[in-house]
């Protein structure tokens, strides 16, 4: 198993944001976590990536416990996080934003190889490589945030609401890239999405998070048929 959380609990002051969350994500698969706003999805990703410390429980990556590791060490181990809101550096170029993603790496040949690979996934970034990040469209900025995360050469990619505000054609481009990463490049993906229909359509396995607790899990193609999921998250 690539990623496992066991009884993970996170508290803000005395209020539990996550309560005994246990889940797993396998290699070369897309695992999705769906839920409404405030369910704890973003908190979960931030805790996995070391930005928030859990009150209790464990996180293991490739068998190694990481819940006490620093965010830098977690990136070095092979986990990369695309946060909600993208958090780009708006006043530097597309190229420089991408290179920020490779700041822990030393092999320049491998960095160049991965840069070319990202340009193949998102050709518009090559065309815009000298432009400032702030001058990109929303869809282009999301591609840049995605590409910057890939420049760390991750084994596991955490994505937080990548479809927010995007045109359907850009949504589909990003989801198709996720499929390619898992199948051809051996990258595992944990996808947090409020758009449950989109997330479950590309994932292998899914979890439903409500008010900080997991309430349902299973193969994505079964969850999308579940009456409770359809009523609560698919509007059906």
N, C-alpha and C positions, 0 to 999 in steps of 0.2 A: 504494500500500500504506500502511495506517495505521501499523502497528508492524512493525519488523523487528529481530531480533537476529542478529548475525553472529559466529560462533565465540566465543560468550560463555563465559568461564571465571571462576569464582569459587572462591576458596580460603579455608579457615579454617585459619590457620597454614600448614602445608605440605600439607594434605589438600584435594583438589578436591571442592567441593560441586556444582559444575557444570563440565562439560568440553566446550568447543567447541559450545555449543548454538546452533543457527541455526534460527529459526522466524519466521513472519510471521502477522499478523492483519489482515484486511481490514475496511473500513468496513461498517457495517450488517450484521455477521455475529457469530455466537457461535463463538469458537474455544476448544476445550477442551484442557486438559493433564491427563492422567490418569496415575496411578502409585501405587505403594504408599507407606506412611509412610517417610520418609527418602530418597525418590527425588530430592528437590531442588525440588519444586514451589513451596513457600513461599519458598525462597531465590530462585527465579527471579522471582517477583512482587516481592519486596522489592528486588531489583536493578533491575528495570524502574522502580519507583517512587522510586528514589534512596536507599533506606534502607541499601543495601549497595553498596559500590564493587566493580566487577569487576576481576579481576587482568589480564584482557585481553579483547579483542573489542569490539564496538560495539553500541549500541542506537540506533535511529533512530525518531523519531515524526513522521509527516507529512513525512518527508524530512530532518528536522533531527536531528543527533546530540545525544543527551541523557544519555549515560552519565557525564558529568562534572557534570551539573546538580544543584542542590540539590532535596530533596523539595518544598519550597515552589514553586520554579520549575516543577517537573514538574506539580504541581497547576495552576498558573497556565496552563501550556500546554494542559491539557485531559485529564490522566490522573488518575483517582481510584481509590483502593485500599480495598476492604473487607477488612480483615485477618481471618485465622483468630482466633477468640476475641472478635471484635467490637470490643473496646477502646473501649467507651462510657465516658462520664463518669457514673458511677452515682449521684452525689449531686446532679445537676441534672436539670431536667425534660426530658421528651421534646422539647418545643418548643426548649429551649435547646440540646440536643444537635443537633437539626436545624440550628439557626442557626450552630453551630460549623462546619458544613460549608460555609457561605457566607462564611467570614471574609475571603476575598480579594476578595469582590465588593462593588461600590458601588451598583449600580442596584437601588434598593429595590423598584421596580415589578416588575422581573424576578425578584427574590428572592421576592416575594409570589406571583407566578405559579407559580414552581417549587414553592413550599411547597404551594400548592393542588393542583398536579399530583401531588405525593407523597401528599397526603391522599386523592386519588382512587385512586391505586394501592393504598394501605394505609389504609382508612378507620379502622381501629382506632387508628392513631397520632393521628388527630384527636380521637377519643374520649378518649385517654389523654394528651393533650398537656400537661396540668398535673401529671401524675404523675412521680415520680422514675424515672429509667431502671432503677434497681435493683429496682423493684417490678414490672417487666414480666415476663411469661413468657419462656421461651427463644425461642419463635417471634416474639414481639413485639419482643424485643431484636434479633433478626436483621433484621426489617423496619426497625427504627430505624437500624441500622448501614448498611443498604442505602440508606435515605432520606437519611441524613446525607451519604453519598458523592454522591448525586445532586444535593444542594444546591450542589455546586461547579460544576454545569452542565458535566459532563465530555463529552468526545468519545469517550473510551475508559474503560471501567470494568473494573477488575481485581477479581475475586472469589476469595477463598481459602476453600475448603471451606464454602460457605454452607449446605449441607444437614445438617451435623453436628448430631445430637441433635434434629432437628426431626420433628414428626409429618408423615406423607405429605401431608396437606392443605396444610400450610404450605410444604413443598417445592414442591408443584405451583403454589401462588400465586406463589412467587418465580420459578420457571422461566417461568411465563406472563408475568410482568412483564418478564423479560429479552427474551422474544420481542417484546413490545409496544415496548420501548425500541429494539430494532434495526430493526424494521419501520416504526414510526410516528415515532420521535424521532431516528433517525439516529445512535444510539449504538453503537459497537463494544464487544464484550465479550470478555474473556479469562477463562475459567472454569476454575479449578483444582478438581478433585474427586477424592476417593477412590472415590466412588460412580460408577463408570465407566458403568454402564447408564443412570443418570439423565443424566449429562453428555452422553454420546454421543447420547441421544435428542433433545436440544434443539440440539446444535451442528451447524454446517455442516462444520467441519474439526476434526480431532483430532490430537494428538501424544501418544505414550507415552514417559514419562520413567522410566528405570531407573538408579539409582545415579549420578545426575547427567548421564547421557547420553541423548540421544534415540535410541530404538531402532526407532521405527515412526511413520509419519504417513500421513495420507490423509483422504479424505472420511469424515465420521463414520458415514454409513450403510454404508460398506464396512468400517471398523474394527470396528464392532459385530458383523460377521459373521466376522471373522478368527478362526481357530481358536486362535491363541496368545493373543489378547486375551480371547476367551471363556473359555479355561481359566484364565488368570492373574488376570483382573479381574472376570469375570462369574459365576464359579463354575459354568460349564457344560462 
